[in-house]
Amino acid sequence: METLRGKHASFMDSAALAERLAVYSTIHMDMGTGDGRYVAHVAQARPDTFVIGVDACRENLIDISRRAPANTLFVIANAQALPSELTGLAAHISINFPWGSLIEGLLNGDVGLMAGLMAVARPNAVIDVRLNGGALAEAGWELEAGAARVQAVLAANGFVMQPVKPMPTAELKPFPTTWAKRIAFGRDPRAMVLHGVRVGEVEGISYREEIAISI
Ligand SMILES: C[S@@+](CC[C@H](N)C(=O)[O-])C[C@H]1O[C@@H](n2cnc3c(N)ncnc32)[C@H](O)[C@@H]1O
């Protein structure tokens, strides 16, 4: 897969990635990471976590990827066709304020995006999706209806979802992404947050059953 450090792009295979990951206890992936600010924040706050930021656009990542902590990696990829090197790694997935094909894929249940999210997620991986009114309006959806739609799509594609919650301006303002700030101080500061957990199958046993058995 293609990774970025400053202006320097390079290819990393699964073996090289495994070497980088070896000393970390857990992996967080941020899809549509934008300028990577959230990745740097999580990496600094949790030194035991390896944080991978994924975005289709390289330009915004040049700056942060040059100076981000050692427990970060920036991958240039379309979330609708995630690199196979990421398979089965993520204990936590975040998608903060998606737009364009990323929000369209969440609303429409794009097959590539849904298969990719399931593929990268470990059993019981947590997923957090934050949606804003402006991006949903551009995609042709009202805030509540759009958030409910994304929740239903994720629920239909292997995630057990909690009820959608509003994300008030007081939460948006300190939230450590560039778009959270833009939205909080912009014309339409409405946002919603979705939270879920991946379920799946291992050798014919669903993880929920496995949990029930182990209890
Ligand atoms: C509004 S920005 C949000 C950036 C960041 N998460 C934040 O909160 O500041 C949306 C990001 O999604 C990325 N994006 C859109 N479609 C994508 C796709 N199919 N695959 C990967 N990234 C995508 C864009 O390049 C952009 O950086």
The ligand as a MOL file (V3000), in Angstrom:
LIG
                    3D

  0  0  0     0  0            999 V3000
M  V30 BEGIN CTAB
M  V30 COUNTS 27 29 0 0 0
M  V30 BEGIN ATOM
M  V30 1 C -14.5330 17.1170 5.5070 0
M  V30 2 S -13.0090 16.2900 5.3880 0 CHG=1
M  V30 3 C -12.8070 15.7110 7.0790 0
M  V30 4 C -11.3740 15.5010 7.4230 0
M  V30 5 C -11.0880 15.0810 8.8750 0
M  V30 6 N -11.6900 13.8010 9.1930 0
M  V30 7 C -11.5040 16.1430 9.8610 0
M  V30 8 O -12.4300 15.9040 10.6520 0
M  V30 9 O -10.8940 17.2310 9.8420 0 CHG=-1
M  V30 10 C -13.4380 14.7560 4.5410 0
M  V30 11 C -12.2250 13.9490 4.0950 0
M  V30 12 O -12.6930 12.7320 3.5100 0
M  V30 13 C -11.8020 12.3960 2.4540 0
M  V30 14 N -12.4800 11.4560 1.5740 0
M  V30 15 C -13.5990 11.6450 0.8500 0
M  V30 16 N -13.9130 10.5390 0.1600 0
M  V30 17 C -12.9520 9.6170 0.4560 0
M  V30 18 C -12.7330 8.2660 0.0740 0
M  V30 19 N -13.5540 7.6370 -0.7790 0
M  V30 20 N -11.6690 7.6230 0.5630 0
M  V30 21 C -10.8110 8.2290 1.4160 0
M  V30 22 N -10.9700 9.5120 1.8290 0
M  V30 23 C -12.0330 10.1950 1.3550 0
M  V30 24 C -11.4810 13.7270 1.8080 0
M  V30 25 O -10.2910 13.6740 1.0430 0
M  V30 26 C -11.3670 14.6370 3.0320 0
M  V30 27 O -10.0320 14.7030 3.4920 0
M  V30 END ATOM
M  V30 BEGIN BOND
M  V30 1 1 1 2
M  V30 2 1 2 3
M  V30 3 1 2 10
M  V30 4 1 3 4
M  V30 5 1 4 5
M  V30 6 1 5 6
M  V30 7 1 5 7
M  V30 8 2 7 8
M  V30 9 1 7 9
M  V30 10 1 10 11
M  V30 11 1 11 12
M  V30 12 1 11 26
M  V30 13 1 12 13
M  V30 14 1 13 14
M  V30 15 1 13 24
M  V30 16 1 14 15
M  V30 17 1 14 23
M  V30 18 2 15 16
M  V30 19 1 16 17
M  V30 20 1 17 18
M  V30 21 2 17 23
M  V30 22 1 18 19
M  V30 23 2 18 20
M  V30 24 1 20 21
M  V30 25 2 21 22
M  V30 26 1 22 23
M  V30 27 1 24 25
M  V30 28 1 24 26
M  V30 29 1 26 27
M  V30 END BOND
M  V30 END CTAB
M  END
